[in-house]
Amino acid sequence: MSRRSLIQGPDNETPETIPNPAPGPGGPEAAGSQAIESIQQLGQTSVPTAEASDIYCLTIIGQIEGHIMLPPQNKTTKYEHLIPQLVAAEQNPKIEGILVMLNTVGGDVEAGLAIAEMISSLTKPTVTVVIGGGHSIGVPIAVSSDYSLIAESATMTIHPIRMTGLVIGVPQTFEYIEKMQERVVKFVTSHSSITEEKFKELMFKTGELNRDIGTAVGGHDAVKFGLIDAVGGIGEAMLKLNSLIQGKKTLSDQGGLTQ
């Protein structure tokens, strides 16, 4: 039945149509537009509320874009989008844990380390899950959480830092690259169980990667080397994160943790 209402005149000769009211600025159209914009910019609709979930899911997909904008055909995760999300999740009292879903080929070294440092410094429980791949600078991000998981079919490529573009052929350039590489090695070894010797062995291994130096580590090998805590997916990650959240609540109730 039509939503239009017909009003008859005194002689029932001319009906008048009452039109539907125009949607206001806060109507469903505006909400839908905001949701679409959030998906396009951040890859998700909104920060979950307490009614929906107490866990915030952060996705890092594609190539990590840093100071230089990548071509539009590249699937990228912009670090200037992730940093405000992490700050907002840390400040939101309704969010009790953060789940990081990782499927990246790597990207900007400083941007990747910045994201990894932020995740590792969060006061709320965090769990990372590598699905598909956590390559290159994605490795520090994968190990930056309180607990890390990797899918059985996922891989992680460990290789030395590479530079593109203009490189000045002076000793200072190579010293800078070496210092950046040491930053990556130090972060990974301090946030996982892998030793520095083993990590560098995988990093400088030759003959395994075509046209490159390094090692592609599968899910079970990543756990065996101590790089990742366990093999698992989203189900195991949620169970672990809920366990960490409950453990923090228990500690807080006992007076051992204040915020």
ABEGO torsion letter per residue (X at the ends): XBABBBBBBAAGABBBBBBBBBBBAABAAAAAAAAAAAAAAAGBABBBBAAABABBBBBBBEBBBBABBBBAABBBBBAAAAAAAAAAAAABAABABBBBBBBBAEEBAAAAAAAAAAAAABABBBBBBBBGBBBEAAAAAAAABABBBBBAABBBBBBBBBBBEBBBBBAAAAAAAAAAAAAAAAAAAAABABBAAAAAAAAABBGABBGBBEBBBBAAAAAAAGABABBEBAAAAAAAAAAAAAAAAAAAAAGABBX
